[in-house]
Amino acid sequence: MKKGEKKQSRMWVLLAVGIIVLGCIAVLSFTGLPFEQAAAHFLTGSSSSPQHTAANASTTHAISTPSVAESTNGVNGGSPSPSPALTQAPSSTPTATPSPQKMVAYHGPVEHIFFHPLIAYPELAFDGDSMTKGYDDWFVTIPEFNKIIDSLYRNNYILIPIDSIYETKTIDGKMTATRKDLTLPEGKKPLILSIDDNNYYDYMRKNGNINKLVLDENGEVAGYAIDPKGAEVTARDNDIIPILDDFVKAHPDFSFQGAKGVIALTGYEGILGYRTNETGAADYAETKAAALKVVSRLKETGWTFASHGWGHKDAGKISEKVLFADTDRWLKEVGSLLGPTPVYIYPYGASVPEGSPKMKGLQDRGFAVFCSVGPAPYLKASSGVVMMDRRHIDGLSLNDDVKRLAPLFDATVVIDPIRPSVKAKLATANK
């Protein structure tokens, strides 16, 4: 080979090697390394930055490994998940952590409102029978409840646990309670919500309420009902508990410390739609087990319990003997399922005098927080007990207490036109 030809041959070899080198660098760069670091990796066998090596390893993992959720979708036959996008390599600069919400001492009034189970089927509640007036007076519909909680949220109320306002001690065998300082996110106003008679009595099942609370396929509390056509329905939009659970999930700043509300239960027709009062029934063990599963999930999701008396008796009118026997039965049949609670919610809102033998007898049985009914917030700690009034939210208050309810919501906007009382007003106005 001539000298000129040898030189030309060497040039072609060098050119080929250069092309190969550039191609390898390009491949490495495509995996996520910057060009200069890809070149360094090729020429030296390692990246110039150990930190970047770790970051690139996590990027490669994100490309090749699907998430648990994506794997589950495929197993369950759902729609195929799209291929995961390339994950941005972590930055060496730490990300700023958002400042926590400012907490401040709260010294204003504490609102406590209560409902009965919602009217799920107005066509049964307002069908013109002997129960229609009672349902128009004492219950609210699903649309009304949805508007109420939305308004409360927009007006900066926040659900609080009832035990955030008191602390209890047992002194000489007697339950006592004192006030506790309340600290809240700045700008929020405290709200306690309770539900009376969440037992789903037989009359309720026939007049538009649901039948019971159950756990759905996801293990969440849902409402089970037989609709007017006889079909079985399990849903999360047919009563207070599942509706409020979902609302708080969508608006977590509506709940302080995960609080939802207080469930006030009697015992004469069981609890939560389960006839746990029928202790001699052949299926009692099964019924009790099903009820306990719901109770457990409610506690896990921010709900607490209160006594509403076993037989829903007027504590102010009955004798001490009858009151104490009723309470003892509640503790045996209901309290044994729910666990201890110091909260006693008076049936009919009828309270007993502070320091009276009746109140002391209830304290002896473990109660020290007493809730009655009143037109405005009221909270007092005295004589080792805490006493609180609750506003009733129902057809009567929506019709008659518009001004008093104004700080909470606009009752004229909330009230459902399907109510007989509303239809009657419209008919009168149009005459």
Phi, psi and omega per residue, in radians:
M1 nan 2.375 -3.139
K2 -1.281 2.752 -3.090
K3 -0.997 -0.742 -3.137
G4 -1.144 -0.620 -3.116
E5 -1.226 -0.688 3.100
K6 -1.059 -0.750 -3.137
K7 -1.093 -0.731 -3.132
Q8 -1.158 -0.641 3.137
S9 -1.120 -0.785 3.114
R10 -1.034 -0.655 3.130
M11 -1.112 -0.707 3.124
W12 -1.151 -0.658 3.132
V13 -1.130 -0.802 3.129
L14 -1.066 -0.705 3.138
L15 -1.102 -0.728 -3.141
A16 -1.121 -0.758 3.110
V17 -1.084 -0.731 3.122
G18 -1.065 -0.710 3.122
I19 -1.108 -0.722 3.141
I20 -1.114 -0.766 3.131
V21 -1.054 -0.850 -3.141
L22 -1.061 -0.659 3.127
G23 -1.125 -0.737 3.123
C24 -1.139 -0.718 3.110
I25 -1.084 -0.694 3.138
A26 -1.100 -0.713 3.119
V27 -1.086 -0.799 3.115
L28 -1.106 -0.676 3.132
S29 -1.117 -0.612 -3.141
F30 -1.115 -0.498 -3.138
T31 -1.297 -0.117 3.079
G32 2.260 -0.229 3.140
L33 -1.398 2.422 2.997
P34 -1.053 2.727 -3.025
F35 -0.959 -0.830 -3.072
E36 -1.153 -0.577 3.109
Q37 -1.344 -0.532 3.050
A38 -1.125 -0.723 3.113
A39 -1.097 -0.762 3.128
A40 -1.093 -0.694 3.126
H41 -1.070 -0.746 -3.109
F42 -1.195 -0.735 -3.044
L43 -1.362 -0.554 -3.060
T44 -1.937 -0.234 -3.135
G45 1.573 0.034 3.116
S46 -2.676 2.795 3.080
S47 -1.249 2.682 3.118
S48 -1.333 -0.170 -3.097
S49 -2.256 1.936 3.086
P50 -0.992 -0.645 3.140
Q51 -1.074 -0.727 -3.127
H52 -1.215 -0.541 3.090
T53 -1.051 -0.783 3.122
A54 -1.120 -0.741 3.130
A55 -1.093 -0.738 -3.117
N56 -1.175 -0.565 3.081
A57 -1.091 -0.717 3.131
S58 -1.190 -0.590 3.109
T59 -1.135 -0.772 3.138
T60 -1.072 -0.719 3.114
H61 -1.058 -0.734 -3.126
A62 -1.132 -0.548 -3.137
I63 -1.275 -0.678 -2.943
S64 -1.650 -0.343 -3.031
T65 -1.985 2.049 3.100
P66 -1.250 2.737 3.114
S67 -1.297 2.893 3.095
V68 -1.032 -0.756 -3.114
A69 -1.075 -0.725 -3.132
E70 -1.152 -0.707 3.116
S71 -1.095 -0.728 -3.118
T72 -1.104 -0.698 3.125
N73 -0.998 -0.736 -3.128
G74 -1.178 -0.730 -3.119
V75 -1.100 -0.719 -3.069
N76 -1.464 0.064 3.077
G77 1.397 0.312 3.113
G78 -1.336 -3.089 3.131
S79 -1.123 2.423 3.137
P80 -1.020 2.392 3.114
S81 -1.382 2.509 3.082
P82 -1.140 2.680 3.098
S83 -1.053 2.379 -3.118
P84 -1.124 2.458 3.118
A85 -1.303 2.809 3.077
L86 -1.038 2.340 3.130
T87 -1.529 2.332 3.103
Q88 -1.134 2.260 3.116
A89 -1.076 2.441 -3.125
P90 -0.990 2.463 3.112
S91 -1.405 2.592 3.095
S92 -1.308 -0.228 3.122
T93 -1.589 2.126 -3.121
P94 -1.073 2.473 3.119
T95 -1.369 2.439 -3.140
A96 -1.163 2.354 3.100
T97 -1.548 2.252 3.139
P98 -1.035 2.496 3.130
S99 -1.193 2.385 3.108
P100 -1.150 2.665 3.137
Q101 -1.116 2.395 -3.103
K102 -1.190 2.297 3.115
M103 -1.803 2.396 -3.110
V104 -2.348 2.698 3.060
A105 -1.208 2.397 3.141
Y106 -1.956 2.292 -3.090
H107 -2.208 0.171 -3.096
G108 -1.582 -2.938 3.141
P109 -1.215 2.625 3.086
V110 -1.919 1.973 3.135
E111 -1.327 2.420 3.024
H112 -2.370 2.005 -3.137
I113 -2.043 2.649 3.109
F114 -2.405 2.703 3.136
F115 -2.259 2.957 2.841
H116 -1.828 2.965 3.107
P117 -0.907 2.585 -3.039
L118 -1.288 2.698 3.001
I119 -1.379 1.881 3.131
A120 -1.513 -0.502 -3.094
Y121 -2.262 1.548 -3.105
P122 -1.021 -0.494 -3.134
E123 -1.140 -0.383 3.055
L124 -1.602 -0.633 -3.125
A125 -1.238 -0.669 -3.037
F126 -1.975 0.850 -3.083
D127 -1.668 0.152 3.065
G128 1.520 0.088 3.136
D129 -1.468 -2.970 -3.047
S130 -1.197 -0.262 -3.127
M131 -1.614 -0.156 -3.016
T132 -1.044 -0.799 -3.109
K133 -1.109 -0.727 3.115
G134 -1.067 -0.702 3.117
Y135 -1.219 -0.628 3.088
D136 -1.167 -0.582 -3.110
D137 -1.409 -0.755 -2.843
W138 -1.948 -0.034 -3.085
F139 -2.185 2.883 3.023
V140 -2.175 2.744 3.131
T141 -1.552 2.938 3.119
I142 -1.070 -0.834 3.110
P143 -1.033 -0.644 3.109
E144 -1.103 -0.811 -3.118
F145 -1.093 -0.738 3.127
N146 -1.055 -0.723 3.118
K147 -1.174 -0.649 -3.116
I148 -1.116 -0.882 -3.076
I149 -1.197 -0.560 3.081
D150 -1.137 -0.733 3.124
S151 -1.158 -0.749 3.104
L152 -1.030 -0.735 3.128
Y153 -1.112 -0.808 -3.125
R154 -1.174 -0.430 3.099
N155 -1.565 0.265 3.007
N156 1.220 0.433 2.975
Y157 -1.400 2.667 3.118
I158 -2.403 2.295 3.126
L159 -1.178 2.325 3.111
I160 -2.162 2.660 3.030
P161 -1.176 2.446 -3.127
I162 -1.090 -0.510 -3.130
D163 -1.368 0.064 3.036
S164 -1.401 -0.135 -3.138
I165 -1.859 -0.055 -3.130
Y166 -2.572 2.852 2.937
E167 -2.360 2.554 -3.036
T168 -2.007 2.666 3.034
K169 -2.518 2.599 3.019
T170 -1.767 2.056 -3.106
I171 -2.101 2.094 -3.106
D172 0.913 0.732 3.088
G173 1.374 0.055 -3.105
K174 -1.994 2.313 3.097
M175 -1.260 2.292 3.094
T176 -2.239 2.730 3.125
A177 -2.439 2.509 3.073
T178 -2.307 2.827 3.117
R179 -1.199 2.630 3.101
K180 -2.191 2.474 3.105
D181 -1.096 2.473 -3.088
L182 -1.957 2.204 3.088
T183 -2.089 2.277 -3.045
L184 -2.321 2.849 2.976
P185 -1.026 2.419 -3.083
E186 -0.968 2.342 3.099
G187 1.559 -0.095 -3.123
K188 -1.689 2.624 3.109
K189 -2.035 2.356 -3.027
P190 -1.304 2.522 3.128
L191 -2.486 2.216 2.979
I192 -1.864 2.322 3.125
L193 -2.064 2.331 3.078
S194 -2.320 2.764 -3.137
I195 -2.177 2.139 3.098
D196 -1.604 2.549 3.011
D197 1.006 0.753 3.119
N198 -1.410 0.823 -3.081
N199 -1.795 -0.320 -3.089
Y200 0.996 1.118 3.103
Y201 -1.036 2.866 3.141
D202 -0.993 -0.709 -3.113
Y203 -1.153 -0.555 3.123
M204 -1.143 -0.735 -3.114
R205 -1.093 -0.471 -3.111
K206 -1.581 -0.176 -2.991
N207 -2.194 0.501 2.946
G208 1.887 -0.080 3.026
N209 -1.563 2.951 3.069
I210 -1.341 3.088 -3.067
N211 -1.596 -0.692 -3.089
K212 -2.968 2.966 3.007
L213 -1.680 2.440 3.129
V214 -2.375 3.007 2.974
L215 -1.714 2.229 -3.131
D216 -1.404 -3.015 -3.065
E217 -1.116 -0.317 3.107
N218 -1.708 0.098 -3.140
G219 1.377 0.253 3.129
E220 -1.745 2.707 -3.123
V221 -1.280 2.231 -3.136
A222 -2.350 2.938 3.119
G223 -1.748 2.279 3.087
Y224 -1.863 2.338 -3.115
A225 -2.558 2.820 2.911
I226 -1.873 1.987 -3.056
D227 -1.307 2.989 -3.072
P228 -1.016 -0.349 3.117
K229 -1.604 0.004 3.105
G230 1.596 0.093 -3.127
A231 -1.498 2.516 3.073
E232 -1.394 2.348 -3.100
V233 -2.291 2.238 2.965
T234 -2.089 2.073 -3.003
A235 -2.551 2.874 3.112
R236 -1.935 0.248 -3.128
D237 -2.247 0.436 -3.053
N238 -2.093 0.100 3.025
D239 -2.825 2.975 -2.960
I240 -1.009 -0.848 -2.976
I241 -1.084 -0.946 3.124
P242 -1.159 -0.590 3.115
I243 -1.103 -0.818 -3.118
L244 -1.198 -0.642 3.068
D245 -0.978 -0.831 -3.102
D246 -1.225 -0.601 3.122
F247 -1.146 -0.738 3.125
V248 -1.183 -0.611 3.087
K249 -1.072 -0.678 3.126
A250 -1.393 -0.439 -3.115
H251 -2.308 1.257 -3.050
P252 -1.040 -0.381 3.118
D253 -1.380 0.079 3.023
F254 -1.525 -0.096 -3.092
S255 -2.254 2.281 3.070
F256 -1.698 2.151 3.125
Q257 1.050 0.508 3.079
G258 1.360 0.209 -3.067
A259 -1.182 2.532 3.020
K260 -2.104 -1.240 -3.103
G261 -3.032 -3.093 -3.118
V262 -1.953 2.260 -3.132
I263 -1.819 1.970 -3.105
A264 -1.676 2.059 -3.018
L265 -2.067 2.449 2.908
T266 -1.590 -2.860 -3.141
G267 -2.462 -0.144 -2.968
Y268 -1.236 -0.299 2.991
E269 -2.261 0.679 3.091
G270 1.334 -2.828 -3.102
I271 -2.323 2.485 2.972
L272 1.009 0.363 -3.135
G273 1.691 0.006 3.114
Y274 -1.838 2.230 -3.042
R275 -1.438 1.156 -3.140
T276 -1.261 -0.125 3.059
N277 -1.292 -0.344 -3.100
E278 -1.545 1.204 -3.015
T279 -1.151 -0.330 3.140
G280 -1.644 0.006 -3.116
A281 -1.180 2.607 -3.116
A282 -1.075 -0.550 -3.098
D283 -1.772 0.376 -3.083
Y284 -1.021 -0.776 -3.107
A285 -1.058 -0.723 3.126
E286 -1.168 -0.755 3.124
T287 -1.086 -0.798 3.136
K288 -1.077 -0.767 -3.136
A289 -1.081 -0.710 3.129
A290 -1.151 -0.719 3.119
A291 -1.118 -0.727 -3.111
L292 -1.121 -0.577 3.089
K293 -1.108 -0.721 3.132
V294 -1.204 -0.763 3.112
V295 -0.984 -0.794 -3.111
S296 -1.080 -0.780 -3.125
R297 -1.182 -0.634 3.090
L298 -1.068 -0.777 3.125
K299 -1.092 -0.663 -3.132
E300 -1.180 -0.402 -3.021
T301 -1.929 0.413 2.957
G302 1.678 0.166 3.120
W303 -1.756 2.520 3.072
T304 -2.181 3.058 -3.027
F305 -2.217 2.750 3.091
A306 -2.494 2.727 3.011
S307 -1.421 2.391 3.032
H308 -2.087 0.426 -3.071
G309 1.357 2.601 3.126
W310 -1.237 -0.807 -3.051
G311 -1.845 0.252 -3.128
H312 0.945 0.878 -3.107
K313 -1.667 2.580 3.126
D314 -1.264 1.853 -3.050
A315 -1.091 -0.475 -3.137
G316 -1.313 -0.457 -3.048
K317 -1.706 -0.575 -3.077
I318 -1.366 2.848 -3.128
S319 -1.306 2.871 3.071
E320 -1.023 -0.737 -3.112
K321 -1.038 -0.796 -3.125
V322 -1.198 -0.728 3.131
L323 -1.054 -0.792 -3.083
F324 -1.238 -0.634 3.090
A325 -1.146 -0.708 3.107
D326 -1.101 -0.747 -3.133
T327 -1.169 -0.721 3.110
D328 -1.076 -0.666 3.130
R329 -1.202 -0.670 3.098
W330 -1.064 -0.796 -3.136
L331 -1.066 -0.658 -3.108
K332 -1.275 -0.805 -3.002
E333 -1.627 -0.526 -3.074
V334 -1.928 -0.880 3.141
G335 -1.009 -0.554 3.121
S336 -1.163 -0.401 3.108
L337 -1.562 -0.571 -3.037
L338 -1.604 -0.484 -2.988
G339 1.641 2.976 -3.073
P340 -1.110 2.514 2.995
T341 -2.547 2.386 3.100
P342 -1.565 0.029 -2.992
V343 -1.689 2.179 3.076
Y344 -2.064 2.032 3.124
I345 -1.790 1.964 -3.024
Y346 -1.070 2.234 2.952
P347 -1.025 2.417 -3.103
Y348 1.135 0.063 -3.091
G349 1.272 0.185 -3.044
A350 -1.494 1.877 -3.052
S351 -1.515 2.962 3.029
V352 -1.972 2.720 -3.085
P353 -1.096 2.504 3.074
E354 -1.045 2.299 3.102
G355 1.361 0.058 -3.120
S356 -1.306 2.829 3.081
P357 -0.967 -0.595 3.130
K358 -1.144 -0.791 3.135
M359 -1.142 -0.716 3.127
K360 -1.120 -0.618 3.098
G361 -1.168 -0.640 3.078
L362 -1.204 -0.635 3.054
Q363 -1.094 -0.730 3.110
D364 -1.024 -0.430 -3.116
R365 -1.706 0.187 2.990
G366 1.793 0.125 -3.108
F367 -1.876 2.416 -3.124
A368 -2.559 0.007 3.084
V369 -2.127 2.009 -2.983
F370 -2.053 2.189 -3.075
C371 -2.037 2.145 3.060
S372 -1.997 -2.751 -3.095
V373 -2.147 2.398 3.104
G374 -2.690 2.969 -3.048
P375 -1.449 -0.184 -3.062
A376 -2.650 2.897 -3.141
P377 -1.034 2.383 3.096
Y378 -2.581 2.254 -3.132
L379 -2.584 2.167 -3.091
K380 -2.500 2.422 3.033
A381 -2.022 2.180 -3.097
S382 -2.879 2.601 3.059
S383 0.965 0.549 3.086
G384 1.385 0.234 3.104
V385 -2.332 2.810 3.008
V386 -1.994 2.271 -3.123
M387 -2.080 2.389 -3.028
M388 -2.503 2.466 3.020
D389 -1.740 2.642 3.102
R390 -2.138 2.526 3.019
R391 -1.529 2.354 3.067
H392 -1.493 2.237 3.091
I393 -1.914 1.915 -3.046
D394 -2.850 -2.983 -3.113
G395 -1.085 -0.653 3.129
L396 -1.089 -0.853 -3.100
S397 -1.224 -0.616 3.120
L398 -1.127 -0.560 3.118
N399 -1.460 -0.687 -2.928
D400 -1.900 -0.305 -3.031
D401 -2.021 0.679 -3.063
V402 -0.999 -0.807 -3.103
K403 -1.182 -0.734 -3.129
R404 -1.154 -0.549 -3.121
L405 -1.486 -0.163 -3.039
A406 -0.937 -0.662 3.108
P407 -1.114 -0.376 -3.119
L408 -1.635 -0.864 -3.115
F409 -2.897 2.871 3.123
D410 -1.577 1.823 -3.074
A411 -1.097 -0.500 3.137
T412 -1.194 -0.456 3.091
V413 -1.500 -0.605 -3.072
V414 -1.272 -0.726 -2.931
I415 -1.048 2.378 -3.035
D416 -1.471 2.204 -3.133
P417 -1.156 -0.157 3.118
I418 -1.325 -0.211 -3.115
R419 -1.147 2.426 3.046
P420 -1.010 -0.653 -3.130
S421 -1.132 -0.642 3.115
V422 -1.229 -0.755 3.114
K423 -1.079 -0.667 3.128
A424 -1.142 -0.709 3.106
K425 -1.100 -0.737 3.138
L426 -1.138 -0.707 3.128
A427 -1.100 -0.718 3.123
T428 -1.139 -0.738 -3.115
A429 -1.153 -0.499 -3.093
N430 -1.538 -0.038 3.127
K431 -1.298 nan nan
